[in-house]
């Protein structure tokens, strides 16, 4: 996505004046994605079946009624909270995947949206034409909110009552897309044009309303906190796409290191014992996927310059796990007192290691 391997001419800036050209360019993509709301939802939800011992629902074609049957089988066999979490997880995963695809499509076609709202409008056009529903959204960077209306939402079609029961899917989807495009877009813009952009991130729903067949969501955003960590994460993704696996692992490990140090208020240059810092975070009951963080650090550290490389699937899994941990740290609320205590503990440990000549 941010590869230097293929040098291109300066990108065409997409504005409201020429956004229809992008829509025309996306025409074939629209047709190809017309069934993806069903197929991706089916694939993801089917992957959860074994975990919850849900009876199978046979299907031979992609139809909305088939999806309803599968969702209803999950709903009958799962507790309400678990069902909502599964839908939200499915939506978020699909949303992040779509955001990557959309940005990649624009980069491959040498298009750079003028600002976040032009990119959001392209997203809205894309999903409306793909059959997800009718989307209309706007990012207000002054008020730090993103407002979106979704009408004719595909999981509510045909439902005469309880139209909101599958809502966690679209909530997760919106957050997944918004999270990833707000992370990737400024970095794409800066690389393409050499002009700095503000970095934002969504932090949760401020309000949700439904009226007739329309859902309205207001999502709160804030300035990005762990920018150097995410810079390294997306450099790792770029290196992976260029098959530069040493650089991929280096940036992934650095992203992890920067995230933990910045979250505890430390300078990124400070010498550190990252596994010890991660254990301190875990023992302080800060919520993050400790197992994934430990695996990323271990695999990246042992894989750098290793004669035997990982398979592509393992690199992608490592990058996805790194992104998960960074997101968990980014949205976690670490009280100032706890941050200070963590920082002092880490510094004392580093001093001890220095005294021992480590």
C-alpha positions in Angstrom: 0.0 0.0 0.0 2.9 2.4 0.8 5.4 0.5 -1.3 8.3 2.4 -2.9 9.0 -0.4 -5.3 6.7 0.9 -8.1 7.3 4.6 -8.7 4.2 6.4 -10.0 3.4 9.8 -11.2 1.8 12.1 -8.6 -1.7 10.8 -7.7 -4.9 12.4 -8.9 -6.6 14.2 -6.1 -10.2 13.1 -5.7 -12.7 15.9 -4.9 -16.4 16.3 -5.2 -15.9 17.6 -8.8 -14.4 14.3 -10.0 -15.7 11.8 -7.5 -18.0 10.4 -10.2 -15.0 9.3 -12.2 -14.0 7.1 -9.2 -17.5 5.8 -9.1 -17.3 4.8 -12.7 -13.9 3.2 -12.1 -15.4 1.2 -9.2 -18.3 0.0 -11.4 -16.8 -3.5 -11.9 -15.8 -3.6 -8.2 -19.4 -2.8 -7.3 -20.7 -5.8 -9.3 -18.1 -8.1 -7.8 -19.0 -7.0 -4.2 -22.7 -7.3 -4.7 -22.8 -10.7 -2.9 -20.1 -10.0 -0.4 -22.3 -8.8 2.4 -23.8 -12.3 2.4 -20.7 -14.4 1.6 -18.3 -12.7 4.0 -20.9 -12.8 6.8 -21.6 -16.4 6.1 -18.0 -17.4 6.0 -17.1 -15.6 9.3 -20.2 -16.8 11.2 -19.7 -20.3 9.9 -16.2 -20.2 11.3 -17.6 -19.7 14.8 -19.9 -22.7 14.6 -17.6 -25.3 16.2 -16.8 -23.0 19.2 -20.5 -22.7 20.2 -21.6 -26.2 19.0 -24.3 -24.7 16.8 -26.2 -27.1 14.5 -25.4 -26.6 10.8 -27.9 -25.0 8.4 -27.3 -26.3 4.9 -27.2 -23.8 2.1 -26.5 -24.0 -1.6 -26.9 -20.4 -2.7 -26.3 -16.9 -1.2 -29.7 -15.5 -0.3 -30.7 -13.2 2.4 -33.2 -15.8 3.7 -30.3 -18.2 4.0 -28.4 -15.8 6.1 -31.4 -15.1 8.3 -31.7 -18.9 8.9 -28.1 -19.2 9.9 -28.3 -16.2 12.2 -31.4 -17.5 13.8 -29.7 -20.8 14.5 -26.9 -19.0 16.3 -29.4 -16.8 18.2 -31.3 -19.9 19.4 -28.2 -21.6 20.6 -26.2 -18.8 22.1 -26.7 -16.5 25.1 -27.8 -13.0 24.0 -24.5 -11.3 25.0 -22.4 -14.0 23.3 -24.5 -13.7 20.1 -24.1 -9.9 20.1 -20.4 -10.1 20.6 -20.0 -12.7 17.8 -22.0 -10.4 15.4 -19.9 -7.4 16.4 -16.7 -9.3 16.0 -17.7 -10.5 12.5 -18.7 -6.9 11.5 -15.5 -5.4 12.8 -13.3 -8.0 11.1 -15.1 -7.5 7.8 -15.0 -3.7 8.1 -11.2 -3.6 8.6 -10.8 -6.0 5.6 -13.0 -3.8 3.4 -11.1 -0.6 4.5 -7.8 -2.3 3.4 -9.3 -3.3 0.1 -10.7 0.2 -0.6 -7.5 2.0 0.2 -5.5 -0.5 -1.9 -7.9 0.0 -4.8 -7.3 3.8 -4.6 -3.6 3.4 -4.4 -3.4 0.9 -7.3 -5.4 3.4 -9.4 -3.3 6.3 -8.3 -6.2 8.2 -6.6 -5.8 10.2 -3.4 -9.0 11.6 -1.8 -8.7 15.3 -0.9 -9.7 14.7 2.7 -11.3 12.2 5.0 -14.8 13.2 4.0 -14.1 12.5 0.3 -12.8 9.1 1.3 -15.9 8.5 3.4 -18.1 9.5 0.6 -16.4 6.9 -1.7 -16.9 4.3 1.1 -20.6 5.3 1.3 -21.0 5.0 -2.5 -19.2 1.7 -2.5 -21.4 0.0 0.1 -24.6 1.5 -1.1 -24.0 0.2 -4.6 -22.9 -3.2 -3.2 -26.2 -3.7 -1.5 -25.3 -3.3 2.2 -28.0 -0.5 2.5 -28.1 3.2 1.8 -25.2 5.0 3.6 -24.7 8.6 4.3 -21.9 9.8 6.6 -19.9 12.9 7.6 -16.8 13.4 9.8 -16.8 16.6 11.8 -13.2 17.1 12.9 -14.0 20.2 15.0 -16.6 18.4 17.1 -14.7 15.2 16.9 -17.7 13.1 15.8 -18.6 10.9 12.9 -22.3 10.8 12.0 -23.7 8.1 9.8 -27.2 7.1 8.7 -27.9 3.7 7.3 -31.2 2.9 5.6 -32.4 -0.4 4.2 -29.7 -2.2 6.2 -29.4 -5.6 4.5 -29.7 -7.6 7.8 -33.0 -5.9 8.6 -34.6 -6.4 5.2 -37.7 -8.6 5.4 -37.9 -8.3 9.2 -41.3 -7.0 10.3 -40.2 -6.7 13.9 -37.1 -6.7 16.0 -35.2 -4.9 13.2 -32.4 -4.1 15.7 -31.6 -7.6 16.7 -28.7 -8.0 14.2 -27.5 -4.4 14.8 -24.2 -5.4 16.5 -23.0 -6.6 13.0 -23.3 -3.1 11.4 -22.0 -1.4 14.5 -18.9 -3.6 14.4 -18.6 -3.0 10.7 -18.8 0.8 10.9 -16.2 0.8 13.7 -13.9 -1.6 11.7 -14.0 0.5 8.5 -13.7 3.8 10.3 -10.8 2.6 12.5 -8.8 1.4 9.6 -9.4 4.2 7.1 -8.6 6.8 9.8 -5.3 5.0 10.4 -4.3 4.4 6.8 -5.6 7.5 5.1 -3.3 10.2 6.6 -0.3 7.9 6.1 -1.3 7.4 2.4 -1.8 11.1 2.0 1.5 12.0 3.6 3.4 9.5 1.5 1.7 10.5 -1.7 1.9 14.3 -1.3 4.5 15.0 1.5 1.9 17.0 3.4 1.1 16.1 7.0 -2.5 15.2 8.0 -4.1 15.0 11.4 -4.4 11.4 12.7 -7.7 10.4 14.3 -9.3 7.2 15.7 -12.8 6.2 16.7 -13.3 5.4 20.4 -16.9 4.4 20.6 -20.5 5.2 20.0 -21.8 8.4 21.4 -25.4 7.7 20.5 -27.6 5.3 18.5 -31.1 6.0 17.2 -33.5 4.2 15.0 -36.5 5.6 13.2 -38.6 3.6 10.7 -36.1 1.9 8.5 -33.1 4.2 9.3 -30.4 3.8 11.9 -28.4 6.8 12.9 -25.0 6.5 14.7 -22.8 9.1 16.2 -19.2 7.8 16.8 -16.8 9.8 18.9 -13.3 10.3 17.6 -10.1 11.6 19.1 -6.5 12.4 18.1 -4.3 9.4 17.7 -2.2 8.6 20.7 0.3 6.0 19.7 1.3 7.4 16.3 4.9 6.2 16.2 3.7 2.7 17.0 1.1 2.7 14.2 3.6 4.3 11.8 5.8 1.2 12.3 2.9 -1.2 12.0 1.9 0.1 8.6 5.6 0.1 7.5 5.6 -3.6 8.5 2.5 -4.2 6.3 4.2 -2.4 3.4 7.4 -4.5 3.9 5.3 -7.7 3.9 3.6 -6.7 0.6 7.1 -6.1 -0.8 8.3 -9.5 0.5 10.9 -7.7 2.6 10.4 -10.1 5.5 13.3 -8.9 7.7 12.0 -5.4 7.6 8.5 -6.6 8.2 9.5 -8.3 11.4 11.7 -5.4 12.6 8.9 -2.9 12.2 6.3 -5.2 13.8 8.5 -5.7 16.9 9.3 -1.9 17.0 5.5 -1.1 16.8 5.0 -3.3 19.8 7.8 -1.8 21.7 6.8 1.8 20.9 3.2 1.1 21.9 4.0 -0.2 25.4 6.6 2.5 26.1 4.4 5.4 24.9 1.4 4.0 26.9 3.4 4.1 30.1 4.8 7.6 29.3 8.3 6.5 28.4 10.4 7.9 25.6 10.6 5.4 22.7 14.5 5.6 22.7 14.8 4.3 26.2 16.5 0.9 26.6 13.9 -1.6 27.6 13.2 -5.2 28.5 10.0 -5.5 26.5 8.8 -8.9 27.8 9.2 -7.6 31.4 7.2 -4.4 30.5 4.4 -6.6 28.9 4.2 -8.6 32.1 4.0 -5.4 34.2 1.0 -4.3 32.0 -0.6 -7.7 32.4 -0.1 -7.8 36.2 -1.5 -4.3 36.4 -4.8 -5.6 34.9 -4.5 -3.5 31.8 -6.7 -5.3 29.3 -4.8 -6.5 26.2 -4.1 -9.8 24.5 -0.9 -10.8 26.4 -0.6 -14.1 24.6 -0.7 -12.4 21.2 1.8 -9.7 22.3 4.1 -12.4 23.6 3.9 -14.4 20.4 4.5 -11.4 18.2 7.6 -10.4 20.2 8.9 -14.0 20.3 8.3 -14.8 16.6 9.6 -11.4 15.4 12.8 -11.6 17.5 13.6 -15.2 16.5 12.6 -14.6 12.9 14.8 -11.6 12.1 17.7 -12.7 9.9 16.7 -16.4 10.4 17.8 -18.7 7.6 14.4 -20.2 7.4 11.5 -17.8 6.8 7.9 -18.0 7.9 5.2 -18.8 5.4 3.2 -15.9 4.2 0.1 -16.8 6.3 2.2 -16.6 9.5 3.5 -13.1 8.6 0.0 -11.9 8.0 -1.2 -13.5 11.3 1.7 -11.8 13.1 0.8 -8.4 11.6 -2.9 -8.9 12.5 -2.0 -9.8 16.1 0.3 -6.8 16.3 -2.6 -4.6 15.1 -5.0 -6.1 17.6 -2.6 -5.5 20.6 -1.9 -1.9 19.4 -5.6 -1.2 19.1 -6.3 -2.6 22.6 -3.5 -0.5 24.1 -4.7 2.6 22.2 -8.3 2.5 23.4 -7.4 1.3 27.0 -7.8 3.9 29.7 -4.6 3.8 31.9 -5.1 6.1 34.9 -2.4 8.6 35.5 -1.4 7.1 38.8 -1.1 3.6 37.3 0.9 5.0 34.4 3.3 6.6 36.8 3.6 3.5 38.8 4.3 1.4 35.7 6.9 3.9 34.5 8.7 3.9 37.8 8.7 0.1 38.0 10.1 -0.1 34.5 12.8 2.4 35.1 13.9 0.8 38.3 14.2 -2.6 36.5 16.2 -1.0 33.8 18.5 0.6 36.3 19.0 -2.9 37.9 19.8 -4.4 34.6 22.3 -1.7 33.9 24.0 -2.2 37.3 24.4 -5.9 36.4 25.9 -5.0 33.1 23.0 -6.5 31.1 
